[in-house]
Amino acid sequence: MPAEPTLDLNERRTERPANQAVTELSVSGMTCSNCARHVTGAIQNVAGVRSAMVSLESHQALVRWSADAPQNVPAVIQAIEAEGYGAKVLEAGGRGRGETRLRGWELNLWIGVLCTLPLMVGEWAFRLGMAPWFQWCSFALASVVQAVAGAPFYRGAWNQLKVGNSNMDTLVALGSTTAFVYSVWALLGGLGGHLYFMESAAIITLISVGHWLESRVTARASRALRALLNLAPPTARRRNAAGTETEVPVTDLQVGDAIALRPGDRVPTDGDIIEGDSAIDESMLTGESAPVDKTAGSRLYAGTVNLNGRLAMRVTATGEETALSQIIAAVQRAQTSRADIQRLGDRVSSVFVPVVVAIAALAGLWWGLAPDSARHVHDWLAQFLWPAHTPVTALAAAAVTTAAVLIVACPCAMGLATPAAIMAASNAGAQRGILIRDGVALEKAGRITAVVFDKTGTLTAGKPSLAKTWQSPEGGAARGNPALPLAAALSKHSTHPISRAISSADPGEMEIREWQEIPGAGVQAKCRLADGRWQSARLGSLKWLRELRVDLAGGEAFIAEWSAQGATLAGLAVETSLWGLFAVKDEVKPGAAGVIRQLHRQKLETYLVTGDNALTAAGIARQTGVRPENTLAEVRPEQKARFVKTLQQQGHRVAFVGDGINDAPALEQADLGIAVSRASDIAREAADIILLNSELESVPESLGLARAALRTIKQNLFWAFFYNAIGVPLAALGFMSPILCAAAMGFSDLVVIGNALRLRNWKLRPAP
């Protein structure tokens, strides 16, 4: 993967999917990832917005509008301002705040370090804290830090106050101001004693360091999404009817245009090959590293790479209709969505700042009005904790304790606990070809207890072929009507995999009329036989034929032999007479047995449901490792959903794994739907999790990743609550200085984000 750039939305004009309406905004007032999350949520709540991506580092937002929706930019700006932030449209070619060399927190960092370091050296190394000349120098340097490096915090706190909100900026501004104002008052009033200019400057400097590190770490968390955004090339070589090639912007392409691709070119949009053949690298979309051979008629996807051949393609989709745009939108939606577990953190965060301000005020009053009582409690606890220096005067103790309580509290840690893990997990999934719809889906996936598999196209390869044919001696063959041509004629109008396997084995030129397909059963029609008569013929499942009173006794040996081999049996009947049987073999995927073992290792129950007969289902179950008692055969699509509901009534949280085509009822009924599909199926969004490659191994990987994400969320929430529950009382009791509190608060955010980032390197252990 290329070196990770900063997400500068001004430089992303060439990365937009074709014909997609976008608006770029400059956003002011954001100081942390929590702020960026609030801005993103505000934008996405505006009608007509399809997705939003907010960059904390560049202070910009990219808004994508839904097709045919009005682009209500003033409403977006108003929504951002209602959250306490500023916004304006970024002019084309304009330079945003993120483009300056010392942007954002880097400027704060340098100013803070250059001003705070001399204060620390003077006080701690040379013991100059009580020297009058050094106190005046401290006042000058701390004033610079307050005015310049502290400006973002004061602006943020003021903007939040204007809309009736409060956040971490409120606590930082109050805490730093408390220490600074007390020191100014003591200096100008000649009160003597220790002054806290160094502490007031260090608070802002250390928190700026934390925010700078946070912005860098958060940028790493969205690496996979930025890689997706960079996939589509800005231009394409459009070919006219005369064969002349012209380089045009991708935004100018229309459905039906012919595009020329040279070796090494990235595919600009979705389309079908009309000339040539080549190997295509689809790894960024599907997670499969092996190139895919493509010939005329094959589908190409935007962002994939043409490796070695010259191709001509016909555009079939542009803009947000392409698979790449669907994936980008889905990943963005997952990263900005809210899981149910997040509600606890949100409820606490909503009252957190007022409660902390109240605690800080009470602690300050206690130390200021009843210093002897406060010191007595402090000294008694010190014998169990650690010795800590407290200010000599009551007023100084009140100011320092108040500042410490305000600074040590960290609402950001609680606010980021869930979103950071969701962002990291959704990016990790995208890199593996696992598309997670939203945070709720991720949370549900982490709590699954049972996994139900469809058979065709899921546990099996989905490419059945006719293995053997049996003809009844007393059937149509004896009267000049072979079974296979009649079955092929009946099945050639059906798209069912079994029908396709039979129809491809024979031209099937017999004359039929009144053709009808019975979902989950088979097909039927009137057929003109060799003697000229029109009779009713049916081709379908053995269960269906039995229900129609067709006698299958003559083919029992054939049925038993091929069912034991895992083949699917279809029967051909004319009126109520059995004319033939067809064994259609769909090979079990090579890794299916390993997948089932991996799921059992994760202590998940596995089930197999299929429309095939019981013998065939038992054969597939035996090959894959599904327990016989967990195998359900001869079920129709709607019955699969009922089976899922039965498991749910037994207390299971059920994941259904299907191909996303005829399994929609079961996917909808399940607690978690997993569609095993190719990138072309993305637009359907048939499930909570979509596997962009066809490898079944992604099923336990996706569930394992979700479990790891859920564990990470719980760990983050525990740390956030534990940190604040311990830090605030310790600061109120005088055991933590404002400098230590500032460092601890920044560390708390980094712990939450760093813990979430571990998901990017999560790997599923191989099954034994």
ChimeraX attribute file (.defattr): number of C-alpha atoms within 10 A of each C-alpha:
attribute: neighborCount
match mode: 1-to-1
recipient: residues
	/A:1	6
	/A:2	6
	/A:3	6
	/A:4	13
	/A:5	11
	/A:6	18
	/A:7	20
	/A:8	19
	/A:9	23
	/A:10	23
	/A:11	12
	/A:12	14
	/A:13	14
	/A:14	17
	/A:15	17
	/A:16	22
	/A:17	29
	/A:18	26
	/A:19	16
	/A:20	17
	/A:21	19
	/A:22	19
	/A:23	16
	/A:24	22
	/A:25	24
	/A:26	24
	/A:27	26
	/A:28	20
	/A:29	24
	/A:30	26
	/A:31	23
	/A:32	22
	/A:33	25
	/A:34	22
	/A:35	22
	/A:36	23
	/A:37	22
	/A:38	18
	/A:39	27
	/A:40	22
	/A:41	21
	/A:42	19
	/A:43	26
	/A:44	22
	/A:45	14
	/A:46	17
	/A:47	15
	/A:48	17
	/A:49	22
	/A:50	21
	/A:51	22
	/A:52	23
	/A:53	24
	/A:54	26
	/A:55	24
	/A:56	28
	/A:57	27
	/A:58	22
	/A:59	25
	/A:60	28
	/A:61	27
	/A:62	21
	/A:63	23
	/A:64	22
	/A:65	23
	/A:66	17
	/A:67	16
	/A:68	8
	/A:69	12
	/A:70	11
	/A:71	20
	/A:72	13
	/A:73	19
	/A:74	12
	/A:75	14
	/A:76	23
	/A:77	21
	/A:78	17
	/A:79	21
	/A:80	22
	/A:81	20
	/A:82	18
	/A:83	19
	/A:84	26
	/A:85	23
	/A:86	20
	/A:87	21
	/A:88	17
	/A:89	16
	/A:90	19
	/A:91	13
	/A:92	9
	/A:93	9
	/A:94	9
	/A:95	13
	/A:96	19
	/A:97	18
	/A:98	21
	/A:99	17
	/A:100	11
	/A:101	9
	/A:102	13
	/A:103	15
	/A:104	24
	/A:105	23
	/A:106	17
	/A:107	17
	/A:108	26
	/A:109	21
	/A:110	16
	/A:111	17
	/A:112	28
	/A:113	19
	/A:114	14
	/A:115	21
	/A:116	27
	/A:117	14
	/A:118	15
	/A:119	26
	/A:120	19
	/A:121	12
	/A:122	16
	/A:123	17
	/A:124	11
	/A:125	9
	/A:126	9
	/A:127	11
	/A:128	16
	/A:129	21
	/A:130	13
	/A:131	11
	/A:132	12
	/A:133	11
	/A:134	15
	/A:135	23
	/A:136	15
	/A:137	14
	/A:138	26
	/A:139	21
	/A:140	13
	/A:141	21
	/A:142	25
	/A:143	19
	/A:144	17
	/A:145	24
	/A:146	22
	/A:147	11
	/A:148	13
	/A:149	25
	/A:150	25
	/A:151	15
	/A:152	22
	/A:153	24
	/A:154	20
	/A:155	20
	/A:156	24
	/A:157	23
	/A:158	19
	/A:159	22
	/A:160	21
	/A:161	14
	/A:162	12
	/A:163	13
	/A:164	11
	/A:165	17
	/A:166	22
	/A:167	22
	/A:168	23
	/A:169	25
	/A:170	24
	/A:171	27
	/A:172	27
	/A:173	26
	/A:174	20
	/A:175	28
	/A:176	29
	/A:177	19
	/A:178	21
	/A:179	27
	/A:180	26
	/A:181	15
	/A:182	18
	/A:183	27
	/A:184	18
	/A:185	12
	/A:186	18
	/A:187	18
	/A:188	10
	/A:189	9
	/A:190	9
	/A:191	11
	/A:192	12
	/A:193	15
	/A:194	17
	/A:195	24
	/A:196	27
	/A:197	28
	/A:198	27
	/A:199	26
	/A:200	31
	/A:201	32
	/A:202	27
	/A:203	30
	/A:204	29
	/A:205	30
	/A:206	25
	/A:207	25
	/A:208	29
	/A:209	21
	/A:210	24
	/A:211	25
	/A:212	22
	/A:213	18
	/A:214	24
	/A:215	22
	/A:216	14
	/A:217	15
	/A:218	24
	/A:219	18
	/A:220	17
	/A:221	26
	/A:222	21
	/A:223	23
	/A:224	23
	/A:225	21
	/A:226	20
	/A:227	17
	/A:228	20
	/A:229	20
	/A:230	16
	/A:231	21
	/A:232	25
	/A:233	21
	/A:234	19
	/A:235	19
	/A:236	23
	/A:237	20
	/A:238	23
	/A:239	18
	/A:240	12
	/A:241	8
	/A:242	6
	/A:243	10
	/A:244	10
	/A:245	15
	/A:246	14
	/A:247	12
	/A:248	13
	/A:249	16
	/A:250	24
	/A:251	19
	/A:252	13
	/A:253	23
	/A:254	17
	/A:255	13
	/A:256	13
	/A:257	16
	/A:258	23
	/A:259	26
	/A:260	22
	/A:261	21
	/A:262	17
	/A:263	15
	/A:264	15
	/A:265	18
	/A:266	23
	/A:267	25
	/A:268	30
	/A:269	33
	/A:270	24
	/A:271	26
	/A:272	22
	/A:273	22
	/A:274	17
	/A:275	14
	/A:276	15
	/A:277	19
	/A:278	20
	/A:279	17
	/A:280	23
	/A:281	21
	/A:282	22
	/A:283	19
	/A:284	20
	/A:285	26
	/A:286	23
	/A:287	19
	/A:288	18
	/A:289	10
	/A:290	11
	/A:291	15
	/A:292	14
	/A:293	12
	/A:294	19
	/A:295	15
	/A:296	15
	/A:297	15
	/A:298	13
	/A:299	16
	/A:300	26
	/A:301	24
	/A:302	24
	/A:303	28
	/A:304	24
	/A:305	25
	/A:306	25
	/A:307	19
	/A:308	14
	/A:309	16
	/A:310	16
	/A:311	20
	/A:312	21
	/A:313	27
	/A:314	24
	/A:315	20
	/A:316	19
	/A:317	20
	/A:318	24
	/A:319	23
	/A:320	24
	/A:321	19
	/A:322	24
	/A:323	25
	/A:324	28
	/A:325	25
	/A:326	20
	/A:327	25
	/A:328	22
	/A:329	20
	/A:330	21
	/A:331	26
	/A:332	22
	/A:333	22
	/A:334	25
	/A:335	26
	/A:336	22
	/A:337	21
	/A:338	19
	/A:339	18
	/A:340	11
	/A:341	16
	/A:342	20
	/A:343	13
	/A:344	12
	/A:345	20
	/A:346	16
	/A:347	12
	/A:348	15
	/A:349	20
	/A:350	15
	/A:351	13
	/A:352	20
	/A:353	22
	/A:354	16
	/A:355	13
	/A:356	22
	/A:357	20
	/A:358	15
	/A:359	18
	/A:360	27
	/A:361	19
	/A:362	15
	/A:363	26
	/A:364	25
	/A:365	19
	/A:366	21
	/A:367	26
	/A:368	19
	/A:369	14
	/A:370	13
	/A:371	19
	/A:372	13
	/A:373	12
	/A:374	19
	/A:375	17
	/A:376	11
	/A:377	13
	/A:378	20
	/A:379	17
	/A:380	10
	/A:381	14
	/A:382	15
	/A:383	9
	/A:384	8
	/A:385	12
	/A:386	9
	/A:387	12
	/A:388	13
	/A:389	9
	/A:390	18
	/A:391	16
	/A:392	11
	/A:393	13
	/A:394	20
	/A:395	18
	/A:396	23
	/A:397	23
	/A:398	29
	/A:399	27
	/A:400	31
	/A:401	34
	/A:402	31
	/A:403	36
	/A:404	36
	/A:405	31
	/A:406	32
	/A:407	36
	/A:408	33
	/A:409	30
	/A:410	31
	/A:411	27
	/A:412	21
	/A:413	30
	/A:414	29
	/A:415	29
	/A:416	26
	/A:417	28
	/A:418	31
	/A:419	25
	/A:420	28
	/A:421	31
	/A:422	31
	/A:423	29
	/A:424	28
	/A:425	33
	/A:426	33
	/A:427	28
	/A:428	27
	/A:429	25
	/A:430	25
	/A:431	22
	/A:432	21
	/A:433	26
	/A:434	28
	/A:435	30
	/A:436	30
	/A:437	23
	/A:438	23
	/A:439	28
	/A:440	20
	/A:441	21
	/A:442	26
	/A:443	22
	/A:444	21
	/A:445	28
	/A:446	20
	/A:447	18
	/A:448	20
	/A:449	17
	/A:450	22
	/A:451	27
	/A:452	25
	/A:453	20
	/A:454	21
	/A:455	23
	/A:456	23
	/A:457	22
	/A:458	22
	/A:459	28
	/A:460	21
	/A:461	18
	/A:462	18
	/A:463	15
	/A:464	22
	/A:465	21
	/A:466	21
	/A:467	16
	/A:468	14
	/A:469	17
	/A:470	16
	/A:471	21
	/A:472	19
	/A:473	12
	/A:474	12
	/A:475	18
	/A:476	21
	/A:477	15
	/A:478	12
	/A:479	11
	/A:480	11
	/A:481	16
	/A:482	17
	/A:483	23
	/A:484	24
	/A:485	18
	/A:486	29
	/A:487	30
	/A:488	23
	/A:489	21
	/A:490	32
	/A:491	28
	/A:492	19
	/A:493	15
	/A:494	16
	/A:495	11
	/A:496	15
	/A:497	18
	/A:498	26
	/A:499	26
	/A:500	19
	/A:501	23
	/A:502	28
	/A:503	24
	/A:504	14
	/A:505	15
	/A:506	15
	/A:507	14
	/A:508	18
	/A:509	12
	/A:510	16
	/A:511	14
	/A:512	19
	/A:513	13
	/A:514	9
	/A:515	17
	/A:516	15
	/A:517	19
	/A:518	10
	/A:519	12
	/A:520	19
	/A:521	20
	/A:522	24
	/A:523	22
	/A:524	23
	/A:525	21
	/A:526	20
	/A:527	23
	/A:528	17
	/A:529	17
	/A:530	13
	/A:531	9
	/A:532	8
	/A:533	9
	/A:534	15
	/A:535	14
	/A:536	17
	/A:537	24
	/A:538	31
	/A:539	28
	/A:540	25
	/A:541	21
	/A:542	23
	/A:543	19
	/A:544	19
	/A:545	23
	/A:546	12
	/A:547	8
	/A:548	13
	/A:549	12
	/A:550	19
	/A:551	13
	/A:552	20
	/A:553	9
	/A:554	15
	/A:555	17
	/A:556	10
	/A:557	10
	/A:558	16
	/A:559	25
	/A:560	13
	/A:561	14
	/A:562	21
	/A:563	24
	/A:564	17
	/A:565	17
	/A:566	25
	/A:567	28
	/A:568	27
	/A:569	26
	/A:570	27
	/A:571	28
	/A:572	30
	/A:573	25
	/A:574	21
	/A:575	15
	/A:576	17
	/A:577	18
	/A:578	26
	/A:579	31
	/A:580	27
	/A:581	27
	/A:582	28
	/A:583	26
	/A:584	25
	/A:585	23
	/A:586	25
	/A:587	18
	/A:588	20
	/A:589	16
	/A:590	14
	/A:591	14
	/A:592	20
	/A:593	19
	/A:594	18
	/A:595	22
	/A:596	25
	/A:597	20
	/A:598	22
	/A:599	21
	/A:600	18
	/A:601	15
	/A:602	15
	/A:603	12
	/A:604	17
	/A:605	19
	/A:606	22
	/A:607	21
	/A:608	25
	/A:609	25
	/A:610	22
	/A:611	23
	/A:612	26
	/A:613	22
	/A:614	17
	/A:615	21
	/A:616	25
	/A:617	27
	/A:618	25
	/A:619	17
	/A:620	27
	/A:621	24
	/A:622	15
	/A:623	14
	/A:624	22
	/A:625	16
	/A:626	21
	/A:627	14
	/A:628	15
	/A:629	10
	/A:630	14
	/A:631	19
	/A:632	20
	/A:633	16
	/A:634	20
	/A:635	19
	/A:636	17
	/A:637	19
	/A:638	15
	/A:639	17
	/A:640	25
	/A:641	20
	/A:642	16
	/A:643	18
	/A:644	27
	/A:645	19
	/A:646	12
	/A:647	15
	/A:648	16
	/A:649	10
	/A:650	8
	/A:651	11
	/A:652	18
	/A:653	20
	/A:654	27
	/A:655	29
	/A:656	28
	/A:657	28
	/A:658	27
	/A:659	26
	/A:660	23
	/A:661	14
	/A:662	15
	/A:663	22
	/A:664	20
	/A:665	17
	/A:666	27
	/A:667	27
	/A:668	16
	/A:669	19
	/A:670	27
	/A:671	22
	/A:672	27
	/A:673	27
	/A:674	29
	/A:675	29
	/A:676	28
	/A:677	22
	/A:678	18
	/A:679	23
	/A:680	16
	/A:681	19
	/A:682	23
	/A:683	16
	/A:684	10
	/A:685	15
	/A:686	22
	/A:687	27
	/A:688	24
	/A:689	26
	/A:690	29
	/A:691	30
	/A:692	25
	/A:693	21
	/A:694	19
	/A:695	22
	/A:696	24
	/A:697	17
	/A:698	22
	/A:699	24
	/A:700	22
	/A:701	21
	/A:702	27
	/A:703	24
	/A:704	21
	/A:705	25
	/A:706	27
	/A:707	20
	/A:708	20
	/A:709	28
	/A:710	23
	/A:711	16
	/A:712	24
	/A:713	25
	/A:714	17
	/A:715	17
	/A:716	28
	/A:717	23
	/A:718	14
	/A:719	18
	/A:720	25
	/A:721	18
	/A:722	11
	/A:723	19
	/A:724	20
	/A:725	12
	/A:726	12
	/A:727	22
	/A:728	22
	/A:729	18
	/A:730	20
	/A:731	26
	/A:732	28
	/A:733	23
	/A:734	28
	/A:735	23
	/A:736	24
	/A:737	21
	/A:738	29
	/A:739	22
	/A:740	18
	/A:741	27
	/A:742	32
	/A:743	19
	/A:744	22
	/A:745	24
	/A:746	24
	/A:747	21
	/A:748	25
	/A:749	27
	/A:750	19
	/A:751	17
	/A:752	27
	/A:753	25
	/A:754	19
	/A:755	18
	/A:756	29
	/A:757	24
	/A:758	17
	/A:759	24
	/A:760	21
	/A:761	9
	/A:762	15
	/A:763	12
	/A:764	13
	/A:765	10
	/A:766	10
	/A:767	13
	/A:768	7
